[in-house]
Amino acid sequence: MSYMSLNVVSIQIKKENAEKLTAWVKDFQNICEYGSASNIDIIKNNNREEDAHYIKNEKI
């Protein structure tokens, strides 16, 4: 099975939606439900060591 890793999600914040959108994004369940509705599997990765490895080796 093949997987693609998406590390960035772009969200447009405007003055009229900033407060509601900020609250919505802080609840990880909302993001999972949005992904599910879009046929995207959302996996929360708390492995900071792996993140540091990626930044160190891929972003320099």
C-alpha distance matrix in Angstrom:
0.0 3.8 6.7 10.4 13.2 16.4 19.4 22.3 23.5 26.8 29.3 32.7 35.4 38.9 42.1 42.0 38.5 38.3 39.3 37.2 34.1 34.5 34.8 31.8 29.5 30.8 29.4 25.7 25.5 26.5 23.7 21.2 23.0 23.1 19.3 18.9 21.4 19.6 16.1 15.0 13.7 16.3 16.0 19.3 19.2 22.6 22.0 24.8 24.8 21.3 22.7 25.8 23.9 22.1 25.4 27.3 25.1 23.7 26.5 29.6
3.8 0.0 3.8 6.9 10.1 13.3 16.4 19.1 20.6 23.7 26.5 29.9 32.7 36.2 39.5 39.6 36.2 35.9 37.2 35.3 32.0 32.4 33.0 30.1 27.6 29.1 28.1 24.4 24.6 25.3 22.2 20.1 22.2 21.7 17.9 18.2 20.6 18.2 15.2 13.6 12.7 15.0 14.9 18.0 17.8 21.3 20.7 23.0 23.1 19.5 20.4 23.5 21.6 19.4 22.5 24.6 22.3 20.6 23.2 26.4
6.7 3.8 0.0 3.8 6.5 9.7 12.7 15.6 17.0 20.3 23.1 26.5 29.3 32.8 36.0 36.2 32.8 32.3 33.6 31.8 28.5 28.7 29.5 26.6 24.0 25.4 24.6 21.0 21.5 22.1 18.8 17.0 19.4 18.8 15.0 15.8 18.4 16.1 13.4 11.0 10.0 11.7 11.6 14.6 14.5 18.1 17.7 19.9 20.4 16.8 17.4 20.6 19.2 16.8 19.8 22.1 20.3 18.4 20.7 24.1
10.4 6.9 3.8 0.0 3.8 6.5 9.7 12.3 13.9 17.1 20.0 23.4 26.2 29.7 33.0 33.5 30.2 29.6 31.2 29.6 26.1 26.4 27.5 24.8 21.9 23.7 23.4 19.9 20.8 21.0 17.4 16.4 18.8 17.6 14.0 15.6 17.9 15.1 13.2 10.4 10.1 11.1 11.5 14.1 14.0 17.6 17.4 19.0 19.8 16.2 15.9 19.1 18.0 15.1 17.6 20.3 18.6 16.2 18.0 21.5
13.2 10.1 6.5 3.8 0.0 3.8 6.3 9.3 11.5 14.9 17.9 21.4 23.9 27.6 30.7 31.4 28.0 27.1 28.6 27.3 23.8 23.6 24.8 22.4 19.3 20.8 20.8 17.4 18.9 19.2 15.5 15.0 17.9 16.7 13.4 15.6 18.0 15.5 14.2 10.7 10.0 9.7 9.6 11.4 11.0 14.4 14.3 15.6 16.7 13.3 12.5 15.9 15.3 12.3 14.5 17.5 16.4 14.1 15.5 19.2
16.4 13.3 9.7 6.5 3.8 0.0 3.8 5.9 7.8 11.1 14.2 17.6 20.2 23.8 27.0 27.7 24.5 23.6 25.3 24.1 20.4 20.4 22.0 19.6 16.4 18.3 18.7 15.7 17.4 17.1 13.3 13.6 16.3 14.5 11.7 14.6 16.5 13.9 13.6 10.0 10.2 9.2 10.0 11.4 11.7 14.8 15.4 16.2 17.9 14.9 13.1 16.5 16.6 13.3 14.7 18.1 17.5 14.8 15.3 19.1
19.4 16.4 12.7 9.7 6.3 3.8 0.0 3.8 6.9 10.2 13.2 16.6 18.8 22.5 25.4 26.5 23.3 21.9 23.5 22.8 19.2 18.5 20.3 18.5 15.0 16.4 17.5 14.7 17.2 17.0 13.3 14.3 17.3 15.7 13.4 16.6 18.6 16.4 16.5 12.8 12.5 10.4 10.5 10.6 10.4 12.9 13.5 13.5 15.6 13.0 10.5 13.7 14.5 11.3 12.0 15.7 15.8 13.2 13.1 16.9
22.3 19.1 15.6 12.3 9.3 5.9 3.8 0.0 3.8 6.5 9.7 12.9 15.2 18.9 21.9 23.2 20.2 18.8 20.8 20.2 16.5 16.1 18.4 16.7 13.2 15.2 16.7 14.6 17.1 16.1 12.6 14.5 17.0 14.7 13.2 16.8 18.1 15.8 16.8 13.5 14.0 11.9 12.9 12.7 13.2 15.3 16.5 16.0 18.4 16.2 13.3 16.1 17.3 14.1 13.9 17.7 18.1 15.3 14.3 17.9
23.5 20.6 17.0 13.9 11.5 7.8 6.9 3.8 0.0 3.8 6.5 10.0 12.5 16.1 19.3 20.1 17.0 16.0 18.1 17.2 13.4 13.7 16.0 13.9 10.8 13.5 14.8 13.2 15.3 13.6 10.3 12.7 14.6 11.9 11.1 14.8 15.5 13.4 15.1 12.2 13.4 11.4 13.3 13.4 14.8 17.0 18.8 18.6 21.4 19.3 16.5 19.4 20.9 17.8 17.6 21.4 21.9 19.0 18.0 21.5
26.8 23.7 20.3 17.1 14.9 11.1 10.2 6.5 3.8 0.0 3.8 6.6 9.5 12.9 16.3 17.4 14.7 13.9 16.6 16.0 12.3 12.9 15.8 14.1 11.4 14.5 16.3 15.4 17.5 15.2 12.4 15.3 16.6 13.5 13.5 17.2 17.2 15.1 17.4 15.1 16.7 14.9 17.0 16.9 18.4 20.3 22.1 21.5 24.3 22.4 19.3 21.8 23.5 20.3 19.6 23.3 23.9 20.9 19.3 22.6
29.3 26.5 23.1 20.0 17.9 14.2 13.2 9.7 6.5 3.8 0.0 3.8 6.2 9.7 13.0 13.8 10.9 10.4 13.1 12.5 8.8 10.0 13.0 11.3 9.4 12.8 14.7 14.6 16.5 13.6 11.6 15.1 15.8 12.7 13.7 17.3 16.8 15.3 18.2 16.3 18.0 16.0 18.3 18.0 20.0 21.6 23.9 23.4 26.5 25.0 21.9 24.3 26.3 23.4 22.5 26.3 27.2 24.4 22.6 25.8
32.7 29.9 26.5 23.4 21.4 17.6 16.6 12.9 10.0 6.6 3.8 0.0 3.8 6.5 10.1 11.1 9.1 9.0 12.4 12.3 9.2 10.8 14.0 13.0 11.8 15.1 17.2 17.7 19.4 16.3 14.9 18.4 18.6 15.5 16.9 20.3 19.3 18.0 21.2 19.6 21.6 19.7 22.1 21.7 23.6 25.1 27.4 26.6 29.7 28.3 25.0 27.2 29.3 26.4 25.2 28.8 29.8 26.9 24.8 27.8
35.4 32.7 29.3 26.2 23.9 20.2 18.8 15.2 12.5 9.5 6.2 3.8 0.0 3.8 6.8 8.2 6.3 5.4 9.1 9.7 7.2 8.5 11.9 11.8 11.2 13.9 16.4 17.7 19.5 16.5 15.7 19.5 19.7 16.9 18.9 22.1 21.2 20.4 23.6 22.0 23.7 21.4 23.6 22.7 24.7 25.6 28.1 27.1 30.4 29.5 26.1 28.2 30.6 28.0 26.5 30.1 31.5 28.9 26.6 29.4
38.9 36.2 32.8 29.7 27.6 23.8 22.5 18.9 16.1 12.9 9.7 6.5 3.8 0.0 3.8 5.4 5.4 5.6 9.3 10.3 9.1 10.7 13.7 14.0 14.2 16.8 19.1 20.8 22.4 19.1 18.8 22.6 22.3 19.6 21.9 24.9 23.6 23.0 26.4 25.2 27.0 24.9 27.2 26.3 28.4 29.2 31.8 30.7 34.0 33.2 29.8 31.7 34.2 31.6 30.0 33.5 35.0 32.3 29.9 32.5
42.1 39.5 36.0 33.0 30.7 27.0 25.4 21.9 19.3 16.3 13.0 10.1 6.8 3.8 0.0 3.8 5.6 5.4 8.1 10.2 10.2 11.3 13.9 15.0 15.7 17.6 20.1 22.4 23.9 20.8 21.0 24.8 24.5 22.1 24.7 27.6 26.3 26.1 29.5 28.2 29.8 27.5 29.6 28.5 30.5 31.0 33.7 32.5 35.9 35.4 32.0 33.7 36.5 34.1 32.3 35.7 37.5 35.0 32.4 34.8
42.0 39.6 36.2 33.5 31.4 27.7 26.5 23.2 20.1 17.4 13.8 11.1 8.2 5.4 3.8 0.0 3.8 6.0 7.8 8.6 9.5 11.5 13.3 14.0 15.5 17.7 19.5 21.9 22.9 19.6 20.3 23.9 23.1 20.9 23.8 26.3 24.7 24.8 28.4 27.6 29.3 27.3 29.6 28.7 31.2 31.8 34.8 34.0 37.5 36.8 33.6 35.6 38.3 35.9 34.5 38.0 39.6 37.1 34.7 37.4
38.5 36.2 32.8 30.2 28.0 24.5 23.3 20.2 17.0 14.7 10.9 9.1 6.3 5.4 5.6 3.8 0.0 3.8 5.8 5.5 5.8 8.3 10.1 10.3 11.8 14.2 15.9 18.2 19.1 15.8 16.5 20.1 19.4 17.2 20.2 22.7 21.3 21.6 25.0 24.1 25.6 23.5 25.9 25.0 27.6 28.3 31.4 30.8 34.3 33.6 30.5 32.8 35.4 33.0 31.8 35.4 36.9 34.5 32.4 35.2
38.3 35.9 32.3 29.6 27.1 23.6 21.9 18.8 16.0 13.9 10.4 9.0 5.4 5.6 5.4 6.0 3.8 0.0 3.8 5.7 5.2 5.9 8.6 9.8 10.5 12.3 14.7 17.1 18.7 15.9 16.3 20.0 20.0 18.1 20.6 23.4 22.6 22.7 25.9 24.4 25.6 23.0 24.9 23.6 25.8 26.2 29.1 28.2 31.7 31.3 28.1 30.1 32.9 30.8 29.3 32.8 34.6 32.4 30.1 32.8
39.3 37.2 33.6 31.2 28.6 25.3 23.5 20.8 18.1 16.6 13.1 12.4 9.1 9.3 8.1 7.8 5.8 3.8 0.0 3.8 5.5 5.3 6.4 8.7 10.2 11.0 13.2 16.2 17.7 15.2 16.3 19.9 19.7 18.5 21.3 23.8 23.2 23.9 26.9 25.5 26.2 23.5 25.1 23.5 25.9 25.9 29.1 28.3 32.0 31.9 28.9 30.9 33.9 32.1 30.7 34.1 36.2 34.2 32.1 34.8
37.2 35.3 31.8 29.6 27.3 24.1 22.8 20.2 17.2 16.0 12.5 12.3 9.7 10.3 10.2 8.6 5.5 5.7 3.8 0.0 3.8 5.5 5.3 6.1 8.7 10.2 11.4 14.3 15.1 12.2 13.9 17.2 16.6 15.4 18.6 20.7 19.9 20.9 24.0 22.9 23.8 21.4 23.3 22.1 24.9 25.4 28.7 28.4 32.1 31.7 29.0 31.4 34.1 32.2 31.2 34.8 36.6 34.5 32.7 35.6
34.1 32.0 28.5 26.1 23.8 20.4 19.2 16.5 13.4 12.3 8.8 9.2 7.2 9.1 10.2 9.5 5.8 5.2 5.5 3.8 0.0 3.8 5.4 4.9 6.1 8.6 10.2 12.5 13.7 10.7 11.3 15.0 14.8 13.1 15.9 18.5 17.9 18.3 21.4 20.0 21.0 18.5 20.5 19.5 22.1 22.9 26.1 25.7 29.4 28.7 25.9 28.3 30.9 28.8 27.9 31.5 33.1 30.9 29.1 32.2
34.5 32.4 28.7 26.4 23.6 20.4 18.5 16.1 13.7 12.9 10.0 10.8 8.5 10.7 11.3 11.5 8.3 5.9 5.3 5.5 3.8 0.0 3.8 5.5 5.3 6.4 9.1 11.6 13.7 11.5 11.9 15.6 16.2 15.0 17.3 20.0 20.1 20.5 23.1 21.2 21.6 18.6 20.0 18.3 20.6 20.8 24.0 23.3 27.0 26.7 23.8 26.0 28.9 27.1 26.0 29.5 31.4 29.5 27.6 30.5
34.8 33.0 29.5 27.5 24.8 22.0 20.3 18.4 16.0 15.8 13.0 14.0 11.9 13.7 13.9 13.3 10.1 8.6 6.4 5.3 5.4 3.8 0.0 3.8 5.6 5.3 6.9 10.3 11.7 9.9 11.5 14.7 15.0 14.6 17.2 19.4 19.5 20.6 23.1 21.5 21.5 18.6 19.9 18.1 20.7 20.8 24.2 24.0 27.8 27.7 25.1 27.5 30.4 28.8 28.0 31.5 33.4 31.8 30.2 33.1
31.8 30.1 26.6 24.8 22.4 19.6 18.5 16.7 13.9 14.1 11.3 13.0 11.8 14.0 15.0 14.0 10.3 9.8 8.7 6.1 4.9 5.5 3.8 0.0 3.8 5.5 5.7 8.3 9.1 6.5 8.2 11.4 11.3 10.8 13.6 15.7 15.7 16.9 19.4 18.0 18.3 15.6 17.4 16.3 19.3 20.0 23.5 23.7 27.4 26.8 24.5 27.2 29.8 27.9 27.5 31.1 32.7 30.8 29.5 32.7
29.5 27.6 24.0 21.9 19.3 16.4 15.0 13.2 10.8 11.4 9.4 11.8 11.2 14.2 15.7 15.5 11.8 10.5 10.2 8.7 6.1 5.3 5.6 3.8 0.0 3.8 5.4 6.7 8.9 7.0 6.8 10.4 11.5 10.6 12.5 15.2 15.8 16.3 18.5 16.4 16.5 13.4 14.9 13.5 16.2 16.9 20.2 20.2 23.9 23.3 20.8 23.5 26.0 24.1 23.7 27.3 28.9 27.0 25.7 29.0
30.8 29.1 25.4 23.7 20.8 18.3 16.4 15.2 13.5 14.5 12.8 15.1 13.9 16.8 17.6 17.7 14.2 12.3 11.0 10.2 8.6 6.4 5.3 5.5 3.8 0.0 3.8 6.1 8.9 8.4 8.8 11.7 13.2 13.3 14.9 17.3 18.4 19.2 21.0 18.7 18.0 14.7 15.3 13.1 15.5 15.4 19.0 18.9 22.7 22.6 20.3 22.8 25.6 24.2 23.7 27.1 29.0 27.6 26.4 29.4
29.4 28.1 24.6 23.4 20.8 18.7 17.5 16.7 14.8 16.3 14.7 17.2 16.4 19.1 20.1 19.5 15.9 14.7 13.2 11.4 10.2 9.1 6.9 5.7 5.4 3.8 0.0 3.8 5.4 5.7 7.2 9.3 10.5 11.5 13.3 14.9 16.2 17.6 19.1 17.2 16.3 13.2 14.0 12.3 15.3 15.6 19.3 20.0 23.7 23.4 21.5 24.4 26.9 25.6 25.6 29.0 30.7 29.3 28.5 31.7
25.7 24.4 21.0 19.9 17.4 15.7 14.7 14.6 13.2 15.4 14.6 17.7 17.7 20.8 22.4 21.9 18.2 17.1 16.2 14.3 12.5 11.6 10.3 8.3 6.7 6.1 3.8 0.0 3.8 5.4 5.2 6.4 8.8 10.0 10.8 12.5 14.5 15.6 16.5 14.2 12.9 9.6 10.2 8.6 12.0 12.8 16.5 17.6 21.1 20.5 18.9 22.1 24.2 22.8 23.3 26.7 28.1 26.7 26.2 29.6
25.5 24.6 21.5 20.8 18.9 17.4 17.2 17.1 15.3 17.5 16.5 19.4 19.5 22.4 23.9 22.9 19.1 18.7 17.7 15.1 13.7 13.7 11.7 9.1 8.9 8.9 5.4 3.8 0.0 3.8 5.4 5.0 6.2 8.6 9.8 10.4 12.3 14.2 15.1 13.5 12.3 9.8 11.0 10.5 14.2 15.5 19.0 20.6 24.0 23.1 21.9 25.3 27.2 25.7 26.5 29.9 31.0 29.5 29.3 32.8
26.5 25.3 22.1 21.0 19.2 17.1 17.0 16.1 13.6 15.2 13.6 16.3 16.5 19.1 20.8 19.6 15.8 15.9 15.2 12.2 10.7 11.5 9.9 6.5 7.0 8.4 5.7 5.4 3.8 0.0 3.8 5.4 5.2 6.2 8.6 9.8 10.7 12.5 14.2 13.0 12.8 10.7 12.8 12.7 16.3 17.8 21.3 22.5 25.9 24.9 23.2 26.5 28.5 26.6 27.1 30.7 31.7 29.8 29.4 32.9
23.7 22.2 18.8 17.4 15.5 13.3 13.3 12.6 10.3 12.4 11.6 14.9 15.7 18.8 21.0 20.3 16.5 16.3 16.3 13.9 11.3 11.9 11.5 8.2 6.8 8.8 7.2 5.2 5.4 3.8 0.0 3.8 5.5 5.1 6.2 8.6 10.0 10.6 12.2 10.2 10.1 7.6 10.1 10.2 13.7 15.7 18.9 20.1 23.4 22.0 20.2 23.6 25.4 23.3 23.9 27.5 28.3 26.3 25.9 29.5
21.2 20.1 17.0 16.4 15.0 13.6 14.3 14.5 12.7 15.3 15.1 18.4 19.5 22.6 24.8 23.9 20.1 20.0 19.9 17.2 15.0 15.6 14.7 11.4 10.4 11.7 9.3 6.4 5.0 5.4 3.8 0.0 3.8 5.4 5.1 6.1 8.6 9.8 10.3 8.5 7.5 5.7 8.2 9.3 13.0 15.4 18.4 20.3 23.3 21.7 20.6 24.2 25.6 23.6 24.8 28.3 28.8 27.0 27.1 30.8
23.0 22.2 19.4 18.8 17.9 16.3 17.3 17.0 14.6 16.6 15.8 18.6 19.7 22.3 24.5 23.1 19.4 20.0 19.7 16.6 14.8 16.2 15.0 11.3 11.5 13.2 10.5 8.8 6.2 5.2 5.5 3.8 0.0 3.8 5.4 5.0 6.2 8.6 9.8 9.4 9.5 8.9 11.8 13.1 16.8 19.2 22.2 24.1 27.2 25.5 24.3 27.9 29.3 27.2 28.3 31.9 32.3 30.3 30.3 34.0
23.1 21.7 18.8 17.6 16.7 14.5 15.7 14.7 11.9 13.5 12.7 15.5 16.9 19.6 22.1 20.9 17.2 18.1 18.5 15.4 13.1 15.0 14.6 10.8 10.6 13.3 11.5 10.0 8.6 6.2 5.1 5.4 3.8 0.0 3.8 5.5 5.2 6.4 8.7 8.3 9.7 9.1 12.6 14.0 17.5 20.0 22.9 24.4 27.4 25.5 24.0 27.5 28.8 26.4 27.2 30.9 31.2 28.8 28.6 32.4
19.3 17.9 15.0 14.0 13.4 11.7 13.4 13.2 11.1 13.5 13.7 16.9 18.9 21.9 24.7 23.8 20.2 20.6 21.3 18.6 15.9 17.3 17.2 13.6 12.5 14.9 13.3 10.8 9.8 8.6 6.2 5.1 5.4 3.8 0.0 3.8 5.4 5.0 6.1 4.6 6.1 6.2 9.9 12.1 15.4 18.4 20.9 22.6 25.3 23.1 21.8 25.4 26.3 23.8 25.1 28.7 28.6 26.3 26.5 30.3
18.9 18.2 15.8 15.6 15.6 14.6 16.6 16.8 14.8 17.2 17.3 20.3 22.1 24.9 27.6 26.3 22.7 23.4 23.8 20.7 18.5 20.0 19.4 15.7 15.2 17.3 14.9 12.5 10.4 9.8 8.6 6.1 5.0 5.5 3.8 0.0 3.8 5.3 5.0 5.5 6.4 7.8 11.2 13.8 17.1 20.2 22.6 24.8 27.4 25.2 24.3 28.1 28.8 26.5 28.0 31.5 31.3 29.1 29.6 33.4
21.4 20.6 18.4 17.9 18.0 16.5 18.6 18.1 15.5 17.2 16.8 19.3 21.2 23.6 26.3 24.7 21.3 22.6 23.2 19.9 17.9 20.1 19.5 15.7 15.8 18.4 16.2 14.5 12.3 10.7 10.0 8.6 6.2 5.2 5.4 3.8 0.0 3.8 5.6 7.6 9.7 11.1 14.7 17.0 20.4 23.4 26.0 27.9 30.6 28.3 27.2 30.9 31.7 29.1 30.4 34.0 33.8 31.3 31.6 35.4
19.6 18.2 16.1 15.1 15.5 13.9 16.4 15.8 13.4 15.1 15.3 18.0 20.4 23.0 26.1 24.8 21.6 22.7 23.9 20.9 18.3 20.5 20.6 16.9 16.3 19.2 17.6 15.6 14.2 12.5 10.6 9.8 8.6 6.4 5.0 5.3 3.8 0.0 3.8 5.5 8.8 10.5 14.2 16.8 19.8 23.1 25.3 27.0 29.5 26.9 25.6 29.3 29.8 27.0 28.3 31.8 31.4 28.7 29.0 32.8
16.1 15.2 13.4 13.2 14.2 13.6 16.5 16.8 15.1 17.4 18.2 21.2 23.6 26.4 29.5 28.4 25.0 25.9 26.9 24.0 21.4 23.1 23.1 19.4 18.5 21.0 19.1 16.5 15.1 14.2 12.2 10.3 9.8 8.7 6.1 5.0 5.6 3.8 0.0 3.8 6.6 9.5 12.9 16.1 18.8 22.3 24.2 26.3 28.5 25.7 25.0 28.7 28.8 26.1 27.9 31.3 30.6 28.1 28.9 32.7
15.0 13.6 11.0 10.4 10.7 10.0 12.8 13.5 12.2 15.1 16.3 19.6 22.0 25.2 28.2 27.6 24.1 24.4 25.5 22.9 20.0 21.2 21.5 18.0 16.4 18.7 17.2 14.2 13.5 13.0 10.2 8.5 9.4 8.3 4.6 5.5 7.6 5.5 3.8 0.0 3.8 6.2 9.6 12.8 15.3 18.8 20.6 22.6 24.8 22.0 21.2 24.9 25.1 22.4 24.2 27.6 27.0 24.6 25.3 29.1
13.7 12.7 10.0 10.1 10.0 10.2 12.5 14.0 13.4 16.7 18.0 21.6 23.7 27.0 29.8 29.3 25.6 25.6 26.2 23.8 21.0 21.6 21.5 18.3 16.5 18.0 16.3 12.9 12.3 12.8 10.1 7.5 9.5 9.7 6.1 6.4 9.7 8.8 6.6 3.8 0.0 3.8 6.4 9.9 12.4 16.0 17.7 20.1 22.2 19.6 19.2 23.0 23.2 20.9 23.0 26.2 25.7 23.8 24.8 28.6
16.3 15.0 11.7 11.1 9.7 9.2 10.4 11.9 11.4 14.9 16.0 19.7 21.4 24.9 27.5 27.3 23.5 23.0 23.5 21.4 18.5 18.6 18.6 15.6 13.4 14.7 13.2 9.6 9.8 10.7 7.6 5.7 8.9 9.1 6.2 7.8 11.1 10.5 9.5 6.2 3.8 0.0 3.8 6.6 9.5 12.8 15.0 17.2 19.6 17.4 16.6 20.4 21.1 19.1 20.8 24.1 24.1 22.3 23.0 26.7
16.0 14.9 11.6 11.5 9.6 10.0 10.5 12.9 13.3 17.0 18.3 22.1 23.6 27.2 29.6 29.6 25.9 24.9 25.1 23.3 20.5 20.0 19.9 17.4 14.9 15.3 14.0 10.2 11.0 12.8 10.1 8.2 11.8 12.6 9.9 11.2 14.7 14.2 12.9 9.6 6.4 3.8 0.0 3.8 6.2 9.6 11.6 14.1 16.5 14.4 14.2 17.9 18.6 17.0 19.0 22.1 22.2 20.9 21.9 25.5
19.3 18.0 14.6 14.1 11.4 11.4 10.6 12.7 13.4 16.9 18.0 21.7 22.7 26.3 28.5 28.7 25.0 23.6 23.5 22.1 19.5 18.3 18.1 16.3 13.5 13.1 12.3 8.6 10.5 12.7 10.2 9.3 13.1 14.0 12.1 13.8 17.0 16.8 16.1 12.8 9.9 6.6 3.8 0.0 3.8 6.4 9.2 11.4 14.2 12.8 12.3 15.8 17.2 16.0 17.6 20.6 21.4 20.4 21.0 24.4
19.2 17.8 14.5 14.0 11.0 11.7 10.4 13.2 14.8 18.4 20.0 23.6 24.7 28.4 30.5 31.2 27.6 25.8 25.9 24.9 22.1 20.6 20.7 19.3 16.2 15.5 15.3 12.0 14.2 16.3 13.7 13.0 16.8 17.5 15.4 17.1 20.4 19.8 18.8 15.3 12.4 9.5 6.2 3.8 0.0 3.8 5.5 8.0 10.5 9.1 9.0 12.5 13.7 13.0 14.8 17.5 18.3 17.8 18.6 21.8
22.6 21.3 18.1 17.6 14.4 14.8 12.9 15.3 17.0 20.3 21.6 25.1 25.6 29.2 31.0 31.8 28.3 26.2 25.9 25.4 22.9 20.8 20.8 20.0 16.9 15.4 15.6 12.8 15.5 17.8 15.7 15.4 19.2 20.0 18.4 20.2 23.4 23.1 22.3 18.8 16.0 12.8 9.6 6.4 3.8 0.0 3.8 5.8 8.8 8.9 8.8 11.5 13.4 13.6 14.8 17.1 18.6 18.7 19.3 22.0
22.0 20.7 17.7 17.4 14.3 15.4 13.5 16.5 18.8 22.1 23.9 27.4 28.1 31.8 33.7 34.8 31.4 29.1 29.1 28.7 26.1 24.0 24.2 23.5 20.2 19.0 19.3 16.5 19.0 21.3 18.9 18.4 22.2 22.9 20.9 22.6 26.0 25.3 24.2 20.6 17.7 15.0 11.6 9.2 5.5 3.8 0.0 3.8 5.4 5.5 6.7 9.0 10.2 11.1 12.8 14.6 15.8 16.5 17.5 20.0
24.8 23.0 19.9 19.0 15.6 16.2 13.5 16.0 18.6 21.5 23.4 26.6 27.1 30.7 32.5 34.0 30.8 28.2 28.3 28.4 25.7 23.3 24.0 23.7 20.2 18.9 20.0 17.6 20.6 22.5 20.1 20.3 24.1 24.4 22.6 24.8 27.9 27.0 26.3 22.6 20.1 17.2 14.1 11.4 8.0 5.8 3.8 0.0 3.8 5.3 4.9 6.2 8.6 9.7 10.4 12.1 14.1 15.0 15.4 17.5
24.8 23.1 20.4 19.8 16.7 17.9 15.6 18.4 21.4 24.3 26.5 29.7 30.4 34.0 35.9 37.5 34.3 31.7 32.0 32.1 29.4 27.0 27.8 27.4 23.9 22.7 23.7 21.1 24.0 25.9 23.4 23.3 27.2 27.4 25.3 27.4 30.6 29.5 28.5 24.8 22.2 19.6 16.5 14.2 10.5 8.8 5.4 3.8 0.0 3.8 5.4 5.1 6.3 8.8 10.0 10.5 12.3 14.0 15.0 16.6
21.3 19.5 16.8 16.2 13.3 14.9 13.0 16.2 19.3 22.4 25.0 28.3 29.5 33.2 35.4 36.8 33.6 31.3 31.9 31.7 28.7 26.7 27.7 26.8 23.3 22.6 23.4 20.5 23.1 24.9 22.0 21.7 25.5 25.5 23.1 25.2 28.3 26.9 25.7 22.0 19.6 17.4 14.4 12.8 9.1 8.9 5.5 5.3 3.8 0.0 3.8 5.4 5.0 6.3 8.7 9.8 10.5 11.6 13.2 15.4
22.7 20.4 17.4 15.9 12.5 13.1 10.5 13.3 16.5 19.3 21.9 25.0 26.1 29.8 32.0 33.6 30.5 28.1 28.9 29.0 25.9 23.8 25.1 24.5 20.8 20.3 21.5 18.9 21.9 23.2 20.2 20.6 24.3 24.0 21.8 24.3 27.2 25.6 25.0 21.2 19.2 16.6 14.2 12.3 9.0 8.8 6.7 4.9 5.4 3.8 0.0 3.8 5.4 5.1 6.2 8.5 10.0 10.3 10.9 13.4
25.8 23.5 20.6 19.1 15.9 16.5 13.7 16.1 19.4 21.8 24.3 27.2 28.2 31.7 33.7 35.6 32.8 30.1 30.9 31.4 28.3 26.0 27.5 27.2 23.5 22.8 24.4 22.1 25.3 26.5 23.6 24.2 27.9 27.5 25.4 28.1 30.9 29.3 28.7 24.9 23.0 20.4 17.9 15.8 12.5 11.5 9.0 6.2 5.1 5.4 3.8 0.0 3.8 5.4 5.1 5.9 8.5 9.9 10.2 11.7
23.9 21.6 19.2 18.0 15.3 16.6 14.5 17.3 20.9 23.5 26.3 29.3 30.6 34.2 36.5 38.3 35.4 32.9 33.9 34.1 30.9 28.9 30.4 29.8 26.0 25.6 26.9 24.2 27.2 28.5 25.4 25.6 29.3 28.8 26.3 28.8 31.7 29.8 28.8 25.1 23.2 21.1 18.6 17.2 13.7 13.4 10.2 8.6 6.3 5.0 5.4 3.8 0.0 3.8 5.5 5.1 6.0 8.1 9.7 11.1
22.1 19.4 16.8 15.1 12.3 13.3 11.3 14.1 17.8 20.3 23.4 26.4 28.0 31.6 34.1 35.9 33.0 30.8 32.1 32.2 28.8 27.1 28.8 27.9 24.1 24.2 25.6 22.8 25.7 26.6 23.3 23.6 27.2 26.4 23.8 26.5 29.1 27.0 26.1 22.4 20.9 19.1 17.0 16.0 13.0 13.6 11.1 9.7 8.8 6.3 5.1 5.4 3.8 0.0 3.8 5.5 5.3 5.4 7.2 9.6
25.4 22.5 19.8 17.6 14.5 14.7 12.0 13.9 17.6 19.6 22.5 25.2 26.5 30.0 32.3 34.5 31.8 29.3 30.7 31.2 27.9 26.0 28.0 27.5 23.7 23.7 25.6 23.3 26.5 27.1 23.9 24.8 28.3 27.2 25.1 28.0 30.4 28.3 27.9 24.2 23.0 20.8 19.0 17.6 14.8 14.8 12.8 10.4 10.0 8.7 6.2 5.1 5.5 3.8 0.0 3.8 5.6 5.5 5.1 7.2
27.3 24.6 22.1 20.3 17.5 18.1 15.7 17.7 21.4 23.3 26.3 28.8 30.1 33.5 35.7 38.0 35.4 32.8 34.1 34.8 31.5 29.5 31.5 31.1 27.3 27.1 29.0 26.7 29.9 30.7 27.5 28.3 31.9 30.9 28.7 31.5 34.0 31.8 31.3 27.6 26.2 24.1 22.1 20.6 17.5 17.1 14.6 12.1 10.5 9.8 8.5 5.9 5.1 5.5 3.8 0.0 3.8 6.0 6.3 6.4
25.1 22.3 20.3 18.6 16.4 17.5 15.8 18.1 21.9 23.9 27.2 29.8 31.5 35.0 37.5 39.6 36.9 34.6 36.2 36.6 33.1 31.4 33.4 32.7 28.9 29.0 30.7 28.1 31.0 31.7 28.3 28.8 32.3 31.2 28.6 31.3 33.8 31.4 30.6 27.0 25.7 24.1 22.2 21.4 18.3 18.6 15.8 14.1 12.3 10.5 10.0 8.5 6.0 5.3 5.6 3.8 0.0 3.8 6.1 6.5
23.7 20.6 18.4 16.2 14.1 14.8 13.2 15.3 19.0 20.9 24.4 26.9 28.9 32.3 35.0 37.1 34.5 32.4 34.2 34.5 30.9 29.5 31.8 30.8 27.0 27.6 29.3 26.7 29.5 29.8 26.3 27.0 30.3 28.8 26.3 29.1 31.3 28.7 28.1 24.6 23.8 22.3 20.9 20.4 17.8 18.7 16.5 15.0 14.0 11.6 10.3 9.9 8.1 5.4 5.5 6.0 3.8 0.0 3.8 5.9
26.5 23.2 20.7 18.0 15.5 15.3 13.1 14.3 18.0 19.3 22.6 24.8 26.6 29.9 32.4 34.7 32.4 30.1 32.1 32.7 29.1 27.6 30.2 29.5 25.7 26.4 28.5 26.2 29.3 29.4 25.9 27.1 30.3 28.6 26.5 29.6 31.6 29.0 28.9 25.3 24.8 23.0 21.9 21.0 18.6 19.3 17.5 15.4 15.0 13.2 10.9 10.2 9.7 7.2 5.1 6.3 6.1 3.8 0.0 3.8
29.6 26.4 24.1 21.5 19.2 19.1 16.9 17.9 21.5 22.6 25.8 27.8 29.4 32.5 34.8 37.4 35.2 32.8 34.8 35.6 32.2 30.5 33.1 32.7 29.0 29.4 31.7 29.6 32.8 32.9 29.5 30.8 34.0 32.4 30.3 33.4 35.4 32.8 32.7 29.1 28.6 26.7 25.5 24.4 21.8 22.0 20.0 17.5 16.6 15.4 13.4 11.7 11.1 9.6 7.2 6.4 6.5 5.9 3.8 0.0
